C-alpha cells in the first residue's frame, strides 16, 4: 500500500517554505538600504578627499619658512564646528567657498602668492559633482604649534551633518625651521 502525505505534513511544509521566502524578501530590503548607504559613504569620502587634499598639499610644502607657517590664522576659529551654523541654527551651505578661501589664504601666506594666482591652477575640483550635499570644514592651527588640524563632515540631509562620519587629518610642518 502506498502511503500519501497528510494534510498536517502539507501545511507544515507550506509554513516552512513561506518562512524561508519571507526571510529572503526581508533581506532584500536590508541589502538595498545598505547598498544605498555604502554609495553615500563612498561619495562622502571622495568629497572629503577633494576638499582636504589641496589643503594638506599646501600645508605640507617643504619650501615653507617657519615664520610664514606661524603667520597662519586659526580657521575658521577656536570654536570649531559652530562656525558653520548661522544665527538661525542652520548649516552654512557654501563649504566649497570656505575651503577655497582657506586654501587660497594658506597658499598665499606660505608661498607669497596672491590668492587670485592660485585659484585656477591648484584648486581643480568641481562642487557640482557632489550635488546638494551639506558639509562642514574646520582647519585649526595654534600659533606656535607645528601641527594643523583639518576636519570635514558631509551628509545628504542637513540635519544629519553632525552625526555624519568625521574625516580628520593632522598636517605637520615640513619646511625650513631656521627662518
C-alpha positions as CSV (number, residue, x, y, z in Angstrom):
1,X,0.0,0.0,0.0
2,X,1.3,3.5,-1.0
3,X,1.4,6.0,1.8
4,X,0.2,9.6,0.9
5,X,1.0,12.9,2.6
6,X,-1.3,14.0,5.3
7,X,-2.9,17.5,5.5
8,X,-0.7,18.2,8.5
9,X,2.5,17.4,6.6
10,X,1.5,19.6,3.7
11,X,0.6,22.5,6.0
12,X,3.9,22.2,7.8
13,X,5.9,22.2,4.5
14,X,4.0,25.3,3.3
15,X,4.7,27.1,6.6
16,X,8.5,26.3,6.3
17,X,8.6,27.4,2.7
18,X,6.7,30.7,3.5
19,X,9.1,31.4,6.4
20,X,12.1,31.0,4.1
21,X,10.6,33.1,1.3
22,X,9.6,35.9,3.7
23,X,13.1,36.0,5.2
24,X,14.7,36.3,1.8
25,X,12.4,39.1,0.9
26,X,13.3,40.8,4.2
27,X,17.0,40.5,3.5
28,X,16.5,42.1,0.0
29,X,15.2,45.4,1.6
30,X,18.1,45.4,4.1
31,X,20.6,44.8,1.3
32,X,19.1,47.6,-0.8
33,X,19.3,50.0,2.2
34,X,22.9,49.0,2.9
35,X,23.9,49.4,-0.7
36,X,22.4,52.9,-0.8
37,X,24.3,53.8,2.4
38,X,27.6,52.5,1.1
39,X,27.2,54.5,-2.1
40,X,26.6,57.6,0.0
41,X,29.6,56.8,2.2
42,X,31.9,56.4,-0.8
43,X,30.7,59.7,-2.2
44,X,31.3,61.4,1.1
45,X,34.8,60.0,1.3
46,X,35.5,61.3,-2.2
47,X,34.1,64.7,-1.3
48,X,36.3,64.8,1.9
49,X,39.3,63.8,-0.2
50,X,38.6,66.5,-2.8
51,X,38.3,69.2,-0.1
52,X,41.1,68.1,2.2
53,X,43.8,67.0,-0.2
54,X,44.6,70.5,-1.6
55,X,44.9,71.9,2.0
56,X,47.2,69.0,3.0
57,X,49.3,69.6,-0.1
58,X,49.6,73.4,0.6
59,X,50.4,72.9,4.3
60,X,53.0,70.1,3.9
61,X,55.1,72.0,1.4
62,X,58.8,71.6,2.2
63,X,59.9,75.1,0.9
64,X,57.9,77.0,3.6
65,X,59.7,79.0,6.3
66,X,58.7,78.7,9.9
67,X,57.8,82.4,10.2
68,X,55.3,82.2,7.3
69,X,53.9,79.0,8.8
70,X,53.4,80.7,12.2
71,X,51.6,83.5,10.5
72,X,48.6,81.2,9.6
73,X,45.4,82.1,11.3
74,X,43.1,79.6,13.0
75,X,40.4,78.7,10.6
76,X,37.5,79.2,11.0
77,X,38.1,80.0,14.7
78,X,38.7,78.4,18.1
79,X,35.0,77.4,18.3
80,X,35.3,74.7,15.6
81,X,32.1,73.3,14.1
82,X,29.9,76.1,15.5
83,X,31.3,78.5,12.8
84,X,29.3,76.6,10.2
85,X,26.0,77.5,11.7
86,X,24.3,80.8,11.1
87,X,22.2,82.7,13.7
88,X,19.1,80.6,13.0
89,X,20.9,77.3,13.7
90,X,21.0,76.3,10.0
91,X,24.2,74.9,8.4
92,X,26.0,77.3,6.1
93,X,25.8,75.9,2.6
94,X,29.0,77.1,0.9
95,X,31.7,74.8,2.3
96,X,33.4,74.8,-1.1
97,X,33.8,78.6,-0.9
98,X,35.2,78.4,2.6
99,X,37.6,75.6,1.6
100,X,38.8,77.6,-1.4
101,X,39.2,80.7,0.9
102,X,41.3,78.7,3.4
103,X,43.3,77.1,0.6
104,X,44.0,80.4,-1.2
105,X,44.9,82.2,2.0
106,X,47.2,79.3,3.0
107,X,49.0,79.2,-0.3
108,X,49.3,83.0,-0.3
109,X,50.7,83.1,3.2
110,X,53.0,80.2,2.8
111,X,54.4,80.9,-0.7
112,X,54.0,84.6,-1.0
113,X,51.4,84.3,-3.8
114,X,48.2,86.3,-4.2
115,X,45.0,84.2,-3.7
116,X,43.9,85.0,-7.3
117,X,47.1,83.4,-8.7
118,X,46.4,80.1,-7.1
119,X,42.6,79.7,-7.6
120,X,42.6,78.3,-11.2
121,X,45.8,76.3,-11.2
122,X,45.8,74.5,-7.9
123,X,42.1,74.1,-6.9
124,X,40.8,71.7,-9.6
125,X,37.7,70.0,-8.3
126,X,34.1,70.9,-9.0
127,X,31.4,71.3,-6.4
128,X,28.8,70.3,-9.0
129,X,29.8,66.7,-8.9
130,X,28.7,66.4,-5.2
131,X,25.2,67.7,-5.8
132,X,23.3,69.1,-2.9
133,X,25.5,67.6,-0.1
134,X,25.8,69.6,3.0
135,X,29.3,69.9,4.5
136,X,31.4,71.5,7.2
137,X,35.1,72.2,7.1
138,X,37.3,73.1,10.0
139,X,41.0,74.0,9.9
140,X,42.6,74.8,13.2
141,X,46.1,75.9,13.9
142,X,47.6,77.2,17.2
143,X,50.1,80.0,16.7
144,X,53.3,78.2,17.8
145,X,52.3,74.6,17.0
146,X,53.8,72.7,14.1
147,X,50.5,70.9,13.6
148,X,47.5,72.0,11.6
149,X,44.2,70.0,12.2
150,X,41.7,69.6,9.4
151,X,38.2,68.2,10.0
152,X,35.5,67.6,7.4
153,X,31.9,66.2,7.5
154,X,29.4,65.8,4.8
155,X,25.8,64.5,4.6
156,X,23.0,64.4,2.1
157,X,20.5,65.6,4.8
158,X,21.3,68.8,6.6
159,X,20.0,67.7,9.9
160,X,22.3,64.6,9.8
161,X,25.5,66.6,9.3
162,X,26.8,66.5,12.9
163,X,26.1,62.7,13.1
164,X,27.9,62.0,9.9
165,X,31.4,60.5,10.0
166,X,34.2,62.9,10.7
167,X,37.2,62.8,8.3
168,X,40.2,64.2,10.2
169,X,43.8,64.7,9.5
170,X,46.8,66.5,11.0
171,X,49.5,68.1,8.9
172,X,52.9,68.7,10.5
173,X,55.2,71.5,9.5
174,X,57.8,70.1,6.9
175,X,59.5,73.3,5.9
176,X,62.6,75.3,6.8
177,X,62.9,75.7,10.6
178,X,65.8,78.2,10.8
179,X,64.0,81.1,9.1
